Amino acid sequence: MVAKFNATQSVEMAVTQQQIPIQHYLRQPRRLMNALADPSRLEQLSKDTFRLKMRPLSFLMLTIQPTVDLKVWALADGTIGLKSVGCEIRGVEYINQRFSLKLVGRLSPSQKEGTTHLTGQANLEVQVELPPALKFTPLSILEKTGNGLLKSVLMTIKQRLMHNLLCDYRQWASEQNETSVNQPESVLSGEGQTI
């Protein structure tokens, strides 16, 4: 039996603007991923692709540990896109061969009444062929349990994002300001040579 589960989570938060606009911060995929997930569970595969080893998830009598490859990109207006580009289930080969995960998300800065806000949404969908041991479980129970599990995954990501992203943005902006203050500007002599 194939079961399909899905969940959607929205986020909106006000941003206390620093001297460097948040759009500059959002162009750094590694920092964004560190805000979304525990950095010890992340591996950077390329400039914009990361592997996230999720915490083990219990679903009825199964425990699985998804490992998801995520691609992150920034648009010119500061919008961040995120989508899954691969997934593997470790621990249960039967499930791994019959499992698909699709995650799509976005986070966009906007101005409202003179304040910068970040608004976003994530959609998570899982399709899995359930093992024979679960075939007699009513579909309504499977769907309720599966959808609840996905919602809790997205809620955890949302909470991390709301707390970690704004804290890291403030720290990053402060570090950038210190760096620019500590680097003296070049002084040019009358002949155009740096002194």
LOZA-724723 format. One record per residue (C-alpha): z, x, y; residue in one letter. Coordinates in steps of 0.5 Angstrom, whole numbers, plus 2048, in hexadecimal, padded with zeros to 3 digits. Each point is the difference from the previous one (the first is absolute). Example, Ala and Ser with C-alpha at 12.3 -4.5 7.8 and 13.67 -1.06 7.14 Angstrom:
REM LOZA-724723
8108197F7A/7FE802807S/
This chain:
REM LOZA-724723
800800800M/7FE803807V/8057FE806A/7FF801807K/805801805F/800801808N/804801806A/7FF800807T/805803805Q/7FF800808S/803805805V/801800807E/805805804M/800802808A/800807801V/804804805T/7FA804803Q/801807801Q/7FC805804Q/7FB8017FBI/7FD7F97FEP/8017FE7F9I/7F97FF7FEQ/800808800H/8068007FBY/7FC7FB7FCL/7FA8057FFR/8048047FBQ/8007FD7F9P/8058057FDR/8057FD805R/7FE7F97FFL/8018017F9M/807803800N/8027FA804A/7FD7FB7FBL/8038037FAA/8058067FED/7FD806801P/8028037F9S/7FC7FB7FDR/7FA802804L/7FA8057FEE/7FB801805Q/7F98017FCL/7FC801806S/8007FF808K/8007F87FFD/8027FF7F9T/8078007FDF/8037FE7F9R/8067FC800L/8058007FAK/8037F9801M/8077FF7FDR/8007FD7F9P/7FF7F8800L/8037FC7FBS/7FC7F97FFF/8037FC7FBL/8018057FAM/7FC805802L/801806804T/7FA803804I/7FF806805Q/7FA7FF804P/7FD806803T/7FB7FE806V/7FB804803D/7FF7FE808L/7FB801805K/803800807V/7FB800806W/8017FF808A/7FB7FC804L/7FE802808A/8057FB802D/8068027FCG/7FF7FB7FBT/8028037F9I/7FD7FE7F9G/8038017FAL/7FD7FE7F9K/8018027F9S/7FB8047FCV/8038017FAG/8067FF7FBC/8038027FAE/8067FD7FCI/8048057FDR/8047FF7FAG/7FC7FA7FDV/7F98027FEE/7FF7F97FDY/8017FD807I/7FD806804N/7F97FE7FCQ/8017F9803R/802801807F/7FD7FF806S/804801807L/7FD7FF807K/803801806L/7FD7FF807V/804801807G/7FF801807R/805801806L/7FD800807S/803801807P/7FF7FB806S/8037FF806Q/8047F9802K/8047FF806E/800808802G/8038027F9T/7FC8037FAT/8017FC7FAH/7FE8027F9L/7FD7FA7FCT/7FE8017F9G/7FF7FD7F9Q/7FF8027F9A/7FE7FD7FAN/8018027F9L/7FD7FD7FAE/8018027F8V/7FC7FD7FAQ/8038027F9V/7FE7FE7F9E/8077FF7FEL/8028027F9P/8017FC7FAP/8077FF800A/8007FC807L/7FA7FC7FEK/8057FA7FFF/803801806T/7FE7FA805P/7FB802805L/8057FD806S/8058047FEI/7FC806800L/7FC7FF806E/8077FF804K/8038067FDT/7FA804801G/7FF7FE807N/807801802G/8008077FEL/7FA801804L/8037FD806K/8068047FFS/7FC807800V/7FC7FE806L/8077FE804M/8038077FET/7FA803803I/8017FC806K/807801801Q/7FE8087FFR/7FB7FF805L/8047FD805M/805805800H/7FD8067FFN/7FA800804L/8037FE806L/8058067FFC/7FB8057FED/7FB7FE806Y/806801805R/8028077FCQ/7F8802800W/7FF7FE808A/806804801S/7FE8067FCE/7F9800804Q/803800807N/8058067FEE/7FA8047FDT/7FC7FE807S/805802804V/8028077FCN/7F8802801Q/7FF803807P/7F97FE803E/7FB806801S/800802807V/7F9802802L/7FF806805S/7FA7FF805G/7FB8037FBE/8017FB7FBG/8048047FBQ/8077FE7FDT/806804803I/
